[in-house]
């Protein structure tokens, strides 16, 4: 129907599984972000079938302790929407917590590297 290329943040090939990794903020539940995740999962599903291999998407959700508001309902919607992919071991969700100090340090390091 259309050619839509997907670029993942990371690809890891193990002896028994291929892992595609995508890192997003925990509040990434806009319709465009959900569509993007759906396309990624569709591509991996088709890849699994074509190559007859075990492959999964690891979605790393980054939470920050300095967010303006909690959006747990959006996160719950993400889990609910993609429950079939989770149940079929096509999607695995991991969590990373980043403090305000860690975020600021990362920004400062990037700015120094630009000079």
C-alpha positions as CSV (number, residue, x, y, z in Angstrom):
1,X,0.0,0.0,0.0
2,X,2.8,2.4,0.9
3,X,6.5,2.3,1.8
4,X,7.0,3.6,5.3
5,X,10.5,3.1,6.7
6,X,11.0,2.7,10.4
7,X,14.2,3.6,12.2
8,X,14.6,2.2,15.7
9,X,16.9,3.6,18.4
10,X,18.7,0.4,18.8
11,X,18.9,-3.2,17.4
12,X,20.3,-6.1,19.3
13,X,20.7,-9.6,17.9
14,X,21.0,-12.4,20.4
15,X,21.3,-16.1,19.8
16,X,17.6,-16.8,20.2
17,X,15.9,-13.4,19.8
18,X,16.2,-10.1,17.9
19,X,15.4,-7.0,19.8
20,X,14.4,-3.7,18.4
21,X,14.6,-0.9,21.0
22,X,12.7,2.4,21.0
23,X,13.1,5.0,23.8
24,X,10.3,7.5,24.5
25,X,9.0,9.7,27.3
26,X,6.3,8.0,29.4
27,X,3.8,10.6,28.2
28,X,4.3,9.8,24.5
29,X,0.6,8.8,24.1
30,X,-0.4,11.4,21.4
31,X,-2.3,9.9,18.5
32,X,0.8,10.3,16.3
33,X,3.0,8.5,18.9
34,X,0.5,5.7,19.2
35,X,0.4,5.4,15.4
36,X,4.2,5.3,15.2
37,X,4.3,2.5,17.8
38,X,1.6,0.6,15.9
39,X,3.7,0.9,12.7
40,X,6.8,-0.3,14.5
41,X,5.0,-3.3,15.9
42,X,3.5,-4.1,12.5
43,X,6.9,-4.1,10.8
44,X,8.4,-6.3,13.5
45,X,5.4,-8.7,13.3
46,X,5.8,-9.0,9.5
47,X,9.6,-9.4,10.0
48,X,8.9,-12.3,12.4
49,X,6.8,-14.0,9.9
50,X,9.0,-13.4,6.9
51,X,12.2,-14.5,8.6
52,X,10.6,-17.1,10.9
53,X,12.4,-15.7,13.8
54,X,11.8,-14.5,17.4
55,X,11.8,-10.7,17.4
56,X,10.4,-8.1,19.8
57,X,10.2,-4.4,20.4
58,X,11.5,-3.2,23.7
59,X,9.8,0.1,24.5
60,X,11.9,2.0,27.1
61,X,9.7,4.6,28.8
62,X,11.5,7.4,30.5
63,X,9.8,8.9,33.5
64,X,11.0,12.2,35.0
65,X,10.4,13.3,38.6
66,X,9.9,16.9,37.5
67,X,6.9,16.5,35.2
68,X,4.2,19.1,35.5
69,X,1.5,16.6,36.0
70,X,1.0,12.9,36.2
71,X,-0.6,11.3,33.2
72,X,-1.2,7.8,34.4
73,X,-4.4,7.5,32.5
74,X,-2.5,8.0,29.2
75,X,0.0,5.3,30.2
76,X,-2.9,3.0,31.1
77,X,-4.4,3.6,27.7
78,X,-1.1,2.7,26.1
79,X,-1.1,-0.6,28.0
80,X,-4.7,-1.3,27.2
81,X,-4.3,-0.5,23.5
82,X,-1.2,-2.7,23.0
83,X,-2.1,-5.6,25.3
84,X,-2.3,-8.1,22.5
85,X,1.2,-7.2,21.4
86,X,2.4,-7.6,25.1
87,X,0.6,-10.9,25.5
88,X,2.1,-12.2,22.2
89,X,5.6,-11.2,23.3
90,X,5.9,-8.8,20.5
91,X,6.1,-5.8,22.8
92,X,8.0,-5.5,26.1
93,X,7.9,-2.3,28.1
94,X,10.7,-1.3,30.4
95,X,10.9,1.8,32.6
96,X,13.7,4.2,33.4
97,X,13.5,7.0,36.0
98,X,15.5,10.2,35.3
99,X,15.9,12.9,38.0
100,X,16.0,16.6,37.3
101,X,19.7,16.6,38.2
102,X,20.5,13.8,35.7
103,X,18.6,15.6,33.0
104,X,20.4,18.9,33.7
105,X,23.8,17.2,33.7
106,X,23.0,15.6,30.3
107,X,22.0,19.0,28.9
108,X,25.2,20.6,30.1
109,X,27.4,17.8,28.7
110,X,25.8,18.1,25.3
111,X,26.2,21.9,25.3
112,X,29.9,21.5,26.2
113,X,30.4,18.9,23.4
114,X,29.0,21.4,20.8
115,X,31.7,24.0,21.7
